[in-house]
Structure formats: structure tokens, C-alpha cells
């Protein structure tokens, strides 16, 4: 049985986490004060997570365009199926003013170097085929070949391979597997995916990181994870790696130094930090 928090409980839990993070942040910065950050040798790639949600309402065309205009190379958008239509939205049901996926993709065609679509599946099974069909149709109709769809289940993968094998897929990685650092790459290669994504970054690739990150020691966790990141990307220059969601310039520098695109709520700030001599 899965415990699901009500919206008020989720808000309270989020407030507690934010308060703890504020208390721990000075300790985290002190622990990493004298760390020599690795160089970002290749041009960094910045992805606006849900557009630029700190500047405009998330998952809207306005937010996506703002991200692209202020430093992002691409965007990540959430997609929901509702009443036979694919909408750009994280929530189900989508808000009354949500925008159709096809319209948003058409407006972004030729403007975004990468577009990641995190397709949220319905709470009940049986509609995966319909969801995949609508999203694939939107991609084909608009000709947005740079779009890649985030995969979260074997069922989704099978339907996408059968329905639209030409669409790029991203292997989503959210859980830690100690001593199996290259597992995400192995899965991506086995299923012919071109993208590998680390979501909820901080500690997936090591036991210590799983302890540090929830405590709010995000910089310390990322620094400790650096050797595992190097092992993950080694010899995989043909794959595209992306990490979500990184809003700390220090953490962004660590991931970008290993060739990761940076998914962030603050594309303009992270762009400036990655292109500066240091993270300030």
C-alpha cells in the first residue's frame, strides 16, 4: 500500500524541508568552501525545467520562451492526457488555461536545441497506448525532431517502440543502486535510447550521497558523487546525459564538468554561473 500525502500535508512537508535546508545550508557551504571545482571544458547545455518557472508560470509557452531567451538551450515540459487531448501540464486534471502540446511544440520548433517531454501516465492503466499515440502525433505533426520522451516504465517503452520507434527516448533514473553505477547506461544501450537522465539528483550513485542529500548537504553530496559521475559517462560520448533539477551553481558546475546538460528552474542564473570563472 502506497502512502499518498494530501495537498496540505505535502505543502507542510515541503515547508519543513525548506526550513531544514536553510539551517543546513551554511554547514554545506562551509564543508565545500575550499573544494577546487572541476573545469567545464565543453560548452555547457542548460535545460529550462518546465520552462523558467521562477519567471513565468511553469509548463507554458511563455515560460519556455523566456527560458530560451535568457540562457537555456532547451526545455523540459510535463504532458498530461485529458479527455482525448495531450496538454502541457504537471497536474491532473490540467488547469483550465493549459495549452495543447501540439501548439506549444509548433511554437518551439526551430527555437529549442532539445525538448524533453515528461509524459505523465494516467492513474489507471489501459491508456498508455492512447497517450503515446497523441504525443507521437504531436511530435510528427510539428516536425520537432529534437524532442525526446522520458520513459518511466517497461510498458511505456514497449508501446513507444511499437508505435513510434523513430522518436528519441530518455532513460529516467531516480533511484540509487550502490555498486551498479553504470546501470542507467546499460539500460539505455539495451533499449537503444540516446538520452540518460538523472532525476532528483544527489546521491543516486552512492550510499553516502543518499544520506547527505536528504539532510540538505546538497553540495557535499554532489562533490562526493563526482567519481561515480565520471565512471558513468566514461566511454559514452555518443549518449546525451542530463540531470534534473539543479538550482545550485556549485552542483551545476560538478555535473556540467562531466558533460551533463543541466535541467534547472533558474536557466539564466545557471548559465551565468557555468560561464563564469567560478560560482561566486
Backbone as a ProteinNet text record, in pm:
[ID]
protein_1_A
[PRIMARY]
XXXXXXXXXXXXXXXXXXXXXXXXXXXXXXXXXXXXXXXXXXXXXXXXXXXXXXXXXXXXXXXXXXXXXXXXXXXXXXXXXXXXXXXXXXXXXXXXXXXXXXXXXXXXXXXXXXXXXXXXXXXXXXXXXXXXXXXXXXXXXXXXXXXXXXXXXXXXXXXXXXXXXXXXXXXXXXXXXXXXXXXXXXXXXXXXXXXXXXXXXXXXXXXXXXXXXXXXXXXXXXXXXXXXXXXXXXXXXXXXXXXXXXXXXXXXXXXXXXXXXXXXXXXXXXXXXXXXXXXX
[TERTIARY]
84.1	0	87.9	60.8	140.8	75.4	152.1	101.5	108	-7.4	-12.6	-52.8	29.9	2	-99.8	-193.8	-287	-213.1	-270.6	-200.7	-154.5	-239.3	-198.8	-82.3	-82.9	26.7	154.8	142.4	260	319	231.5	279.2	351	295.4	358.9	494.6	501.1	627.9	731.2	686.4	777.7	829.7	742.5	784.3	888.1	868.5	964.5	1098.9	1097.4	1222.8	1294.7	1218.5	1279.4	1343.4	1274.1	1327.9	1456.5	1455.7	1576.4	1691.6	1658.4	1762.5	1828	1748	1802.7	1898.3	1867.1	1953.2	2082.6	2073.5	2187.8	2276.5	2219	2293.5	2428.3	2436.5	2568.9	2671.9	2627.1	2718.4	2765.4	2672.7	2705.7	2808.9	2790.8	2884.5	3019.9	3019.1	3144.5	3224	3154.3	3221.3	3283.7	3227.6	3277.4	3347.7	3379.4	3435.7	3566.6	3651	3783.8	3795.1	3681.2	3682.5	3720	3812	3850.2	3753.8	3666.3	3567.1	3632.2	3587.2	3643.1	3603.5	3685.4	3657.6	3545.3	3468.2	3367.6	3432.4	3486.7	3568	3483.8	3366.7	3279.9	3172.8	3119.8	3012.2	2896.9	2858.5	2752.4	2617.1	2534.8	2399.2	2302.5	2214.3	2118.7	1977.6	1901.6	1763.3	1669.9	1574.4	1477.6	1375.8	1379.2	1287.4	1147.6	1056.5	921.4	925.5	1030.5	1048.9	1137.2	1087.9	1157	1056.7	1027.2	916.4	934.6	1058	1078.7	1042	1027.9	998.8	858.9	805.2	672.4	609.3	477.6	410.1	464.2	495.2	558.4	468.9	536.1	466.3	373.3	422.6	350.6	447	392.5	477.1	555.2	492.4	561.3	682	665.9	776.3	887.8	851.7	951.9	1029.3	958.6	1025	1115.3	1070.7	1153.7	1283.6	1273.9	1394	1490.8	1438.8	1524.6	1585.3	1512.3	1560.5	1662	1670.9	1757.8	1868.8	1900.4	2017.2	1999.1	1875.8	1854.4	1873.4	1928.3	1943	1820.4	1745.9	1627.8	1537.5	1426.9	1331.1	1280.8	1233.1	1164.4	1021.9	925.3	784.4	711.3	613.6	530.2	408.8	363.3	249.4	147.4	20.9	-89.8	-191.5	-246.7	-357.9	-488.1	-577.9	-705.9	-812.6	-914.3	-1027.5	-983.1	-891.4	-850.6	-755	-696.7	-603.5	-478.5	-361.6	-236	-214.4	-202	-185.5	-47.8	6.7	131.7	93.9	114.2	74.4	135.8	168.7	215.5	97.5	-8.3	-122.6	-227.5	-299.1	-409.9	-532.1	-643.4	-657.3	-580.5	-550.5	-479.2	-564.4	-501.7	-579.8	-658.9	-759.1	-849.4	-776.4	-668.3	-595.5	-470	-462	-346.8	-341.3	-221.2	-201.3	-183.4	-232.2	-221.2	-75.5	-33.2	104.6	141	54.1	85.7	111.7	33.1	50.3	183.1	219.1	344.8	463.6	459.7	569.8	584.6	473.6	479.3	547.9	519.9	581	729	769.5	909.1	995.1	932.1	1005.2	1113.3	1235.9	1346.6	1407.4	1347.4	1398.7	1474.4	1437.2	1497.6	1587	1710.4	1801.2	1759.2	1695.3	1642.8	1507.7	1417.1	1288.3	1263.5	1260.3	1230.8	1084.4	1012.5	871.2	854.1	818.5	795	646.4	610.4	470	418.9	321.3	262.2	151	166.3	66.2	-56.3	-175.4	-297.3	-285.2	-359.8	-350.4	-393.3	-476.5	-518.5	-461.4	-431.2	-371.7	-470.2	-421.5	-508.7	-508.7	-447.8	-447	-307.2	-212.1	-76.2	-71.3	-139	-138.7	-195.3	-305.6	-367.1	-274.1	-209.6	-117.9	-0.7	60.4	174.1	131.7	15.2	-32.1	-48.7	-105.7	-128.3	2.6	95	223.5	303.4	304.5	377.1	317.9	185.9	121.4	162.5	169.2	209.3	353	440.8	580.6	591.5	519.4	526.5	462.6	349.4	278.2	359.6	428.4	505.9	647.5	690.7	824.8	935.4	904	1003.3	1086.9	1185.9	1266.1	1362.8	1384.9	1475.5	1408.6	1280.5	1209	1250.5	1261.8	1289.4	1190.2	1135.9	1032.2	1093.1	1057.7	1107	1031.3	1105.6	1045.9	1056.8	944.3	943.4	901.6	859.9	815.5	840.8	858.1	875.9	757.3	636.2	517.5	524.1	561.5	577.2	679.2	791	898.6	849.6	778.1	729.9	633.8	544.2	445.8	512.6	608.2	678.6	755.9	822.2	899	807.7	686.6	593.2	524	490.5	411.6	495.9	607.2	690.2	837	894.7	1032.8	1136	1099	1195	1207.5	1114.6	1118.5	1226.2	1307	1413.7	1354.6	1417.5	1370.2	1480.4	1439.1	1531.9	1507.6	1612.2	1603.8	1605.7	1494.1	1483.1	1541.8	1625.2	1692.6	1668.3	1599.6	1566.8	1614.9	1645.9	1676.9	1820.8	1874.1	2012.8	2030.5	2140.7	2179	2328.1	2362.5	2504.8	2576.9	2700.1	2788.9	2741.5	2642.6	2598.2	2589.2	2697.3	2699.2	2656.1	2697.1	2670.8	2535.3	2452.9	2322.9	2238.2	2226.9	2145.5	2194.2	2325.9	2382.1	2352.1	2367.2	2340.7	2195.9	2102.8	1961.1	1937.2	1995	1976.7	2028.3	2144	2201.1	2120.8	2075.5	1998.7	1872.2	1813.3	1687.3	1704.7	1828.9	1859.2	1807.5	1830	1795.2	1917.8	1893.8	2004.4	2029.5	1938.3	1949.8	1942.6	2019.4	2015.4	1992.2	1888.6	1856.8	1861	1931.2	1928	1829.2	1724.2	1622.4	1634.7	1596.8	1610.9	1756.6	1847.2	1989.7	2041.6	2143.2	2210.9	2207.2	2304.6	2316.2	2268.4	2215	2166.8	2277.9	2399.5	2508.5	2597.8	2558.2	2642.7	2565.3	2606.4	2536.3	2548.1	2667.2	2687.6	2600.7	2589.9	2508.7	2363	2313.8	2175.2	2151.6	2256.4	2245.2	2261.5	2358.1	2390.2	2282.4	2233.7	2140.9	2010.6	1942.9	1819.9	1840.5	1961.2	1991	2010.5	2010	2030.5	2172.9	2261.6	2402.2	2420	2355.3	2348.1	2483.5	2559.1	2690.5	2786.7	2782.6	2869.7	2835.6	2706.1	2663.1	2710.9	2696.4	2737.6	2888.8	2965.4	3110.2	3152.4	3087.4	3119.2	3078.9	2984.6	2933.4	3017.7	3108.2	3185.3	3255.7	3325.8	3389.6	3290	3171.2	3069.7	3018.4	3005.9	2963.5	3065.8	3192.7	3298.6	3289.7	3264.5	3253.9	3132.3	3023.8	2900.4	2916.8	2982.3	2989.7	3109.4	3205.9	3328.7	3297.9	3350.6	3332.7	3195.8	3114	2977.2	2952.2	3045.8	3035.2	2916.5	2863.8	2752.1	2617.7	2615.9	2492.3	2482.5	2360.2	2336.4	2290.3	2364	2330.8	2270	2166.9	2103.8	2065.8	2075.4	2043.8	1937.2	1835.9	1728.1	1715.6	1671.4	1662.7	1769.8	1860.6	1976.7	1964.7	1950.7	1939.4	2056.7	2152.3	2269.9	2386.4	2450.5	2560.1	2676.4	2707.4	2816.4	2785.3	2665.3	2624.9	2618.8	2569.6	2563.1	2701.7	2801	2936.6	2990.6	2961.9	3010.5	2951.1	2820	2757.2	2798.8	2804.1	2841.9	2985.2	3072.3	3212	3223.6	3121.8	3122.4	3036.8	2997.7	2924.1	2773.6	2721.1	2575.8	2513.3	2400.6	2316.4	2250.4	2225.4	2172.8	2027.3	1936.8	1796.2	1773.5	1719.3	1711.1	1587.7	1542	1434.7	1488.1	1621.2	1684.8	1784	1735.8	1827.8	1921.8	1873.3	1958.9	2071.9	2037.2	2137.1	2239.9	2193.5	2285.3	2374.2	2319.8	2400.9	2514.8	2483.5	2587.4	2692.4	2647.5	2741	2833.6	2781.1	2863.7	2964.6	2932.5	3022.3	3117.1	3101.8	3190.2	3314.7	3412.8	3536.3	3511.1	3418	3382.7	3235.5	3183.2	3039.7	3006	3100.9	3072.8	3060.3
-119.4	0	124.7	219.1	339.9	453.9	520.7	634.7	758.6	824	944.4	1062	1163	1280	1369.2	1425.9	1523	1652.8	1740.8	1865	1946.1	1957.3	2035.9	1969.3	1836.5	1764.8	1777.1	1772.7	1789.2	1928.1	2028.1	2165.2	2180.3	2116.8	2124.7	2055.7	1938.3	1865.9	1945.8	2012.1	2094.1	2211.9	2271.5	2384.1	2340.6	2220.9	2169.2	2144.2	2083.6	2058.5	2188.6	2289.2	2418.4	2482.1	2472.5	2529.8	2458.3	2325.2	2249	2281.8	2297.5	2330	2463.7	2560	2690.8	2681.2	2592.1	2575	2502.5	2407.6	2324.1	2389.1	2479	2536.7	2596.6	2673.7	2727.5	2618.1	2506.6	2394.9	2333.9	2317.6	2260.6	2347.3	2478.1	2568.6	2568.8	2554.5	2550.1	2424.4	2310.9	2184.6	2184.6	2263.2	2263.7	2396	2473.7	2606.7	2603	2505.6	2501.6	2394.7	2345.2	2245.9	2312.5	2252.5	2301.4	2242.1	2324.4	2276.2	2236	2126.8	2086.3	2184.4	2193	2283.4	2228.2	2318.6	2282.9	2307.2	2201.7	2216	2230.9	2169.3	2181.3	2287.2	2347.7	2445.6	2383.1	2442.6	2382.6	2389.7	2288.8	2284.2	2303.4	2401.8	2433.6	2405.3	2332.3	2296.7	2362.4	2439.3	2501.4	2399.3	2367.6	2269.9	2330	2278.4	2332.3	2475.7	2507.2	2641.9	2721.3	2836	2919.5	2952.1	2855.5	2870.5	2980.7	3029.1	3139.6	3273.6	3274.7	3399.3	3401.9	3286.2	3277.2	3145.2	3134.8	3014.1	2891.6	2788.7	2669.2	2599.4	2525.3	2445.8	2531.2	2646.1	2730.9	2770.5	2809.4	2855.1	2978.9	3068.7	3189.5	3154.5	3056.4	3014.4	2951	2868.4	2803	2906.2	3000.9	3102.6	3191.1	3222.7	3303.1	3229.2	3099.6	3020.5	3026.5	3008	3008.3	3145.5	3249.9	3385.7	3431.4	3359.9	3405.1	3305.8	3216.7	3132.5	2984.6	2935.4	2791.4	2747.9	2627.3	2568.1	2486.2	2444	2362.9	2369.7	2295.8	2297.6	2156.5	2138.5	2016.1	2054.6	1978.8	2008.1	1881.7	1899.4	1787.5	1777.2	1655	1631.6	1542.8	1582.5	1504.8	1477.7	1357	1323.1	1348.6	1427.4	1457.2	1474.5	1390.5	1397.4	1393.7	1301.7	1278.9	1380.7	1463.6	1566.6	1564.9	1588.2	1598.4	1744.8	1769.6	1905	1920.2	2041	2070.3	2108.3	2014.6	2035.2	1927.9	1964.2	1866.6	1808	1885.5	1845.9	1772	1685.2	1612.9	1630.5	1686	1733.7	1863.5	1893.6	2017.5	2138.5	2253	2374.3	2415.7	2498.1	2536.3	2608.9	2678.7	2754.2	2682	2551.2	2474.4	2479.6	2464.7	2474.8	2337.1	2322.5	2195.1	2168.2	2043.7	2007.2	2042.4	2011.4	2034.9	2182.7	2271.2	2415.1	2463.1	2412.4	2453	2403.8	2278.9	2225.8	2302.7	2337.9	2412.4	2547.2	2611.9	2742	2729.8	2614	2594.3	2536.1	2491.6	2428.8	2522.6	2473	2551.7	2646.7	2659.3	2751.6	2679.9	2556.7	2482.7	2371.9	2366.1	2260.1	2124.5	2124.3	1999.8	2028	1932.6	1940.4	1803.7	1800.3	1676.8	1678.5	1572.7	1561.5	1454.9	1498.4	1406.1	1374.2	1265.6	1230	1159.6	1220.8	1164.4	1067.6	942.8	843.4	853.6	818.1	822.3	734.9	768.6	690.4	545.6	517.2	379.2	334.2	207.9	154.5	150.2	106.5	92.6	209.7	322.2	439.3	473.8	384.8	412.1	427.6	337.1	344	475.9	521.7	647.7	765.1	764	872.1	877.1	762.6	756.4	800.2	756.2	792.6	942.9	1008.9	1152.8	1231.3	1189.8	1259.8	1238.9	1116.3	1088.8	1169.1	1181.3	1259.1	1406.3	1459.6	1599.8	1621	1526.4	1537.1	1531.4	1438.5	1423.1	1540.8	1587.5	1696.9	1824.7	1851	1974.6	1960.6	1837.1	1814.5	1846.8	1838.9	1870.7	1745.4	1723.4	1602.1	1604.4	1722.6	1731.1	1690.2	1655	1613.8	1473.3	1452.3	1320.3	1296.5	1178.1	1145.2	1069.7	1113	1048.9	918.9	810	678.8	640.2	598.2	562.5	418.3	344.7	206.8	120.5	-10.2	-101.6	-98.6	-78.3	-73.8	43	160.2	276.8	249.6	193.2	165.9	77.3	-30.5	-123.9	-55.9	27.3	93.2	196	271.5	368.9	299.7	188.2	117.5	62.9	25.8	-29	81.5	191.2	297.5	396.4	441	543.8	517.3	414.7	376.2	482.5	579.6	683.5	795.8	802.5	908.5	878	978.3	961.3	942.3	855.5	826.7	855.8	893.1	921.4	825	753.4	662.5	743.3	741.2	816	733.4	796.6	729.6	808.2	749.6	821.8	751.3	623.2	550.2	505.8	499.2	457.4	306.2	267	125.8	116.4	110.3	105.6	-7.5	22.3	-72.8	-107.4	-35.8	-59	75.5	149.4	285.6	293.4	199.1	207.5	148.9	114.7	55.4	141.8	275.8	356.3	349.4	349.6	340.9	205.3	100.6	-34	-47.7	7.8	1.7	81.6	201.2	285.3	215.5	153.4	86.3	-37.8	-109.3	-231.1	-198.4	-82.7	-46.4	64	86.5	179.6	320.7	369	507	595.9	721.7	813.2	909.4	908.6	1002.8	927.8	975.8	921.1	1038	1029.7	1139.6	1097.4	1174.9	1157.9	1259.3	1211.3	1299.2	1300.2	1411.7	1429	1403.1	1474.5	1447.1	1464.2	1387.4	1394.6	1262.1	1177.7	1055.1	928.7	937.1	814.2	713.2	761.7	672.8	631.8	661	623.5	621.1	535.7	520.3	646.1	706.6	824.4	940.4	955.7	1063.7	1051.8	930	910.1	959.7	967.7	1017.9	1169.7	1221.5	1363.9	1449.8	1408.4	1491.7	1518.3	1417.7	1446.3	1536.8	1540.9	1628.3	1773.1	1797.6	1932.3	1962.8	1864.3	1883.9	1854.8	1936.3	1906.9	1924.1	2026.3	2045.7	1933.7	1898.8	1791.6	1660.5	1632.1	1508.4	1505.2	1618.7	1623.6	1605	1666.5	1652.8	1509	1443.5	1303.9	1213	1257.5	1175.7	1189.7	1285	1312.9	1190.6	1106.8	987.2	894.7	880.3	793.5	853.6	985.9	1050.8	1027.5	1036.3	1010.3	868.3	774.1	634.4	614.4	683.1	667.3	711.8	825	881.5	831.3	768.7	726.4	634.3	670.1	587.1	593	691.6	701.2	837.3	878.8	1009.9	1020.1	907	910.6	926.9	918.8	937.1	1079.8	1126.3	1258.1	1240.7	1300.9	1292.3	1424.9	1416.1	1535.7	1508.6	1610.5	1596.6	1698.2	1653.7	1739.1	1721.4	1814.8	1956.6	2025.2	2097.9	2156	2308	2366.6	2511.3	2573.6	2490.7	2539	2547.2	2664	2678.4	2583.4	2556.4	2464.4	2324.8	2277.4	2144.1	2139.9	2247.2	2253.3	2241.3	2307	2300.8	2157.4	2084.3	1947.1	1858.6	1867.2	1784	1827.5	1958.5	2007.7	1970	1960.9	1923.8	1782.5	1700.3	1564.1	1548.6	1661.1	1656.8	1648.3	1664.9	1662.1	1793.5	1785.4	1903.3	1928.6	2054.7	2091.1	2133.8	2053.8	2090.3	2173.6	2294.5	2387	2476.4	2521	2620.2	2761	2775.7	2906.6	2908.7	2895.6	2883.2	3001.6	3124.4	3241.4	3243.3	3215.7	3216.5	3105.8	2987.6	2875.1	2895.7	2953.2	2984.4	3078.9	3183.8	3278.6	3211.7	3125.6	3059.8	2964.9	2891.5	2795	2862.9	2980.6	3050.4	3144	3156.5	3241.4	3163.1	3232.8	3169	3080.8	3123	3041.8	3062.4	2994.6	3002.9	3111.6	3195.8	3306.7	3266.2
0	0	0	-91	-102.5	-27.8	55.1	130.4	42.2	20.5	-60.3	28	32.6	112.9	42.5	120.3	67.5	38.2	-47.1	-82.7	37.5	141.9	259.5	331.4	337.2	402.8	322.2	188.7	103.9	120.1	129	146.4	279.7	384	515.7	514.8	450.9	442	363.6	257.3	178.5	260	340.8	424.4	527	584	681.7	615.5	496	424.6	392	351.2	318	441.3	555.7	679.1	720.8	710.2	745.2	650.5	521.5	423.9	456.1	499.7	534.8	652.9	746.2	862.4	826.6	734.2	699.8	593.8	512.7	400.5	440.9	551.6	589.9	617.8	676	702.9	571.6	479.6	348.8	276.1	280.3	213.5	283	415.7	489.7	454.2	442.4	411.7	272.2	182.5	43.8	10	110.6	88	10.4	40.8	-20.6	-129.6	-176.2	-283.5	-415.6	-486.8	-619.6	-722.1	-774.3	-869.7	-1001.5	-1061.5	-1191.7	-1300.2	-1402.9	-1514.6	-1602	-1657.2	-1757.4	-1893.2	-1951.5	-2073.1	-2198.8	-2202.8	-2319.2	-2294.9	-2400.1	-2381.5	-2302.6	-2190.3	-2108.5	-2177.7	-2152.4	-2205.8	-2089.5	-2100.6	-1994.5	-2044.7	-1964	-1997.5	-1896.1	-1944.3	-1854.3	-1806.4	-1677.1	-1618.2	-1609	-1689.7	-1702.7	-1755.5	-1829.8	-1882.2	-1788.6	-1747.1	-1648.1	-1538.1	-1450.1	-1355.2	-1251.6	-1233.3	-1139.8	-1203.2	-1336.6	-1406.5	-1468.8	-1501	-1561.8	-1517.4	-1531.6	-1483.8	-1556.6	-1479.8	-1534.9	-1635.3	-1726.4	-1826.9	-1914.1	-1954.8	-2050.1	-2161.6	-2273.4	-2383.7	-2342	-2267.8	-2222.6	-2136.7	-2049.2	-1962.3	-2044.2	-2140.6	-2224.7	-2307.8	-2365.3	-2446.4	-2360.8	-2241.4	-2151.7	-2120.1	-2095.4	-2067.9	-2185.1	-2305.5	-2424.3	-2450.7	-2414.5	-2438.6	-2334.6	-2221.8	-2112.8	-2079.7	-2171.5	-2149.7	-2165.5	-2178.4	-2192.9	-2337.6	-2354.3	-2487.5	-2524.7	-2424.1	-2446.3	-2325.1	-2330.2	-2219.9	-2191.9	-2070.1	-2030.4	-1995.5	-2047.6	-2024.4	-1980.9	-1892.4	-1848.8	-1940	-1961.3	-2050.2	-1980.5	-1988.8	-1935.1	-2044.4	-2042.7	-2131.7	-2056.6	-2117.9	-2053.1	-2159.9	-2153.4	-2245.7	-2391.4	-2418	-2555.5	-2612.9	-2527.4	-2575	-2488.4	-2550.9	-2477.7	-2440.2	-2308.4	-2257.4	-2192.9	-2199.5	-2129.3	-1985.8	-1894.5	-1755.5	-1668	-1545.1	-1447.4	-1370.5	-1358.7	-1275.4	-1357.1	-1287.2	-1346.7	-1258.3	-1311.7	-1449.4	-1471.8	-1597.9	-1627.8	-1590.9	-1562.3	-1535.3	-1657.9	-1636.2	-1745	-1857.4	-1824.3	-1927.1	-1975.7	-1952.4	-2001	-2153.2	-2207.8	-2351.4	-2413.7	-2534.7	-2604.1	-2640.6	-2626.9	-2656.7	-2800.5	-2893.8	-3034.9	-3061.2	-2998.8	-3019.7	-2961.3	-2844.7	-2781	-2861.8	-2907.4	-2987.2	-3118	-3179.6	-3304.9	-3284.7	-3171.1	-3142.9	-3109.1	-3057.3	-3017.6	-3129.5	-3236.5	-3346.5	-3400.1	-3405.2	-3455.8	-3354.6	-3236.2	-3134.5	-3023.7	-2995.6	-2884.4	-2937	-2885.9	-2926.8	-2875	-2758.4	-2701.6	-2637.1	-2650.2	-2581.7	-2517.2	-2385.3	-2313.9	-2271.2	-2303.8	-2268.2	-2160.9	-2041.6	-1930.2	-1928.2	-1993.7	-2012.6	-1887.7	-1823	-1702.3	-1741.9	-1702.8	-1739.1	-1649	-1701	-1620.5	-1496.4	-1389.5	-1266	-1282.7	-1382.2	-1408.7	-1541.9	-1551.6	-1673.2	-1788.2	-1903.7	-2018.3	-2112.7	-2073.1	-2159.8	-2209.4	-2186.2	-2229.7	-2381.1	-2453.2	-2598.9	-2648.3	-2586.7	-2628.7	-2602.4	-2487.4	-2452.7	-2549.8	-2573.7	-2665.9	-2805.6	-2848.4	-2981.1	-2997.5	-2897.5	-2906.4	-2903.2	-2816.8	-2807.1	-2935.4	-2986.2	-3111.3	-3226.8	-3230.3	-3336	-3328.3	-3206.6	-3189.6	-3236.8	-3205.7	-3248.2	-3400.3	-3461.6	-3606.9	-3679.2	-3628.2	-3693.7	-3695.2	-3583.9	-3572.4	-3626.9	-3650	-3702.5	-3604.6	-3475	-3371.9	-3346.7	-3430.3	-3422.2	-3304.4	-3244.2	-3130.2	-2999.7	-3005.2	-2884.9	-2842.3	-2711.6	-2655.2	-2541.8	-2536.1	-2438.8	-2321.3	-2200.7	-2079.1	-2055.6	-2034	-2013.3	-1866.1	-1808.6	-1666.3	-1639.5	-1744	-1718.9	-1842	-1820.9	-1934.6	-2030.6	-1975.9	-2060.5	-2157.5	-2107	-2193.7	-2303.2	-2263.5	-2358.7	-2471.8	-2437.5	-2538.7	-2635.4	-2582.7	-2668.5	-2759.4	-2705	-2788.1	-2899.6	-2868	-2970.6	-3080.3	-3042.9	-3140.6	-3220.1	-3152.8	-3214.9	-3293.4	-3234.1	-3298.4	-3268.1	-3330.8	-3299.3	-3332.7	-3416.2	-3455.3	-3351	-3256.5	-3154.5	-3051.8	-3019.5	-2920.7	-2781.9	-2703.7	-2567.8	-2466.9	-2347.3	-2238.2	-2124.3	-2084.3	-1970.5	-1842.1	-1769.2	-1644.1	-1530.3	-1450.8	-1339.8	-1212.4	-1115.6	-992.6	-867.2	-876.1	-753.8	-744.1	-623.3	-605	-620.4	-680.3	-689.4	-657.3	-531	-494.5	-567.3	-606.9	-673	-814.9	-865.9	-1003.6	-1075.6	-1071.3	-1122.8	-1268	-1350.5	-1493.8	-1534.1	-1438.3	-1467.3	-1561.2	-1537.7	-1629.9	-1774	-1793.3	-1928.4	-1990	-1911.5	-1962.4	-2009.1	-1931.6	-1969.4	-2096.9	-2104.2	-2223.2	-2348.6	-2338.7	-2456.2	-2494.1	-2393.5	-2421.8	-2500.7	-2473.6	-2538.7	-2643.2	-2685.7	-2794.2	-2766.5	-2645.5	-2611.7	-2630	-2663.7	-2688.7	-2571.5	-2475.1	-2364.3	-2231.7	-2132.9	-1997.4	-1902.6	-1820.5	-1729.8	-1584.4	-1502.9	-1357.8	-1302.6	-1237.9	-1182.2	-1030.2	-969.5	-823.7	-785.3	-849.8	-838.5	-697.4	-669.2	-541.2	-469.2	-495.9	-419.2	-484.8	-609.3	-671.8	-693.3	-708.8	-748.2	-632.1	-510.2	-397.1	-267.1	-175.7	-48.8	37.2	42.7	125.6	78.7	-51.5	-105.5	-64.8	-50.5	-8.9	132.8	210.5	347.1	349.7	274.6	278.9	213.3	97.7	21.9	95.8	152	225.1	346	399	512.8	470.3	337.9	289	250.6	261.7	225.2	76.6	-6.4	-149.1	-217.8	-178.3	-239.5	-198.6	-71.9	-23.6	-92.7	-108.9	-175	-319.7	-390	-530.4	-543.6	-454.5	-459.8	-435.4	-340.3	-310.8	-425.8	-507.1	-617.8	-744.2	-747.4	-868	-926.3	-847.3	-906.1	-974.5	-915.5	-976.5	-1107.1	-1112.8	-1236.8	-1347.2	-1311.4	-1409.3	-1462.9	-1374.5	-1416.8	-1506.3	-1475.1	-1551.6	-1696.7	-1718.5	-1853.8	-1933.9	-1868.2	-1936	-2054.3	-2170.2	-2289.2	-2351.6	-2312.4	-2364.3	-2428.5	-2511.3	-2574.1	-2669.6	-2713.4	-2806.8	-2736.8	-2604.3	-2529.3	-2477.6	-2461.3	-2403	-2259.4	-2167	-2025.1	-1979.7	-1896.1	-1841.7	-1696.8	-1612.4	-1470.1	-1431.1	-1359.3	-1308.4	-1156.9	-1081.1	-1112.6	-1030.2	-1093.6	-1026.7	-1027.8	-908.4	-895.9	-821.3	-780.1	-709.8	-808.3	-823.6	-920.2	-894.9	-768	-732.8	-786.6	-760.4	-806.1	-958.8	-1018.1	-1164.3	-1225.6	-1165.1	-1217.5	-1213.3	-1107.5	-1095.4	-1205.6	-1225.8	-1328.3	-1468.6	-1492.2	-1624.9	-1658.9	-1558.8	-1585	-1641	-1616.7	-1668.6	-1794.7	-1851.3	-1977.6	-1964.7	-1843.2	-1824.1	-1867.1	-1936.2	-1951.6	-1816.5	-1784.1	-1653.5	-1665.4	-1608.7	-1601.5	-1477.2	-1492.9	-1381	-1388.5	-1271.2	-1263.9	-1288	-1288.2	-1299.4	-1416.6	-1537.5	-1650.8	-1667.7	-1648.6	-1667.2	-1564.2	-1437.6	-1331.2	-1349.7	-1383.3	-1400	-1522.2	-1628.6	-1746	-1709.2	-1636.1	-1595.5	-1508.7	-1416.3	-1325	-1399.3	-1495.6	-1567.8	-1660.2	-1705.7	-1796.1	-1723.8	-1590.1	-1510.6	-1470.7	-1418.7	-1373.5	-1251.5	-1166.5	-1051.5	-1023.2	-918.1	-891	-790	-759.6	-671.7	-529.2
[MASK]
++++++++++++++++++++++++++++++++++++++++++++++++++++++++++++++++++++++++++++++++++++++++++++++++++++++++++++++++++++++++++++++++++++++++++++++++++++++++++++++++++++++++++++++++++++++++++++++++++++++++++++++++++++++++++++++++++++++++++++++++++++++++++++++++++++++++++++++++++++++++

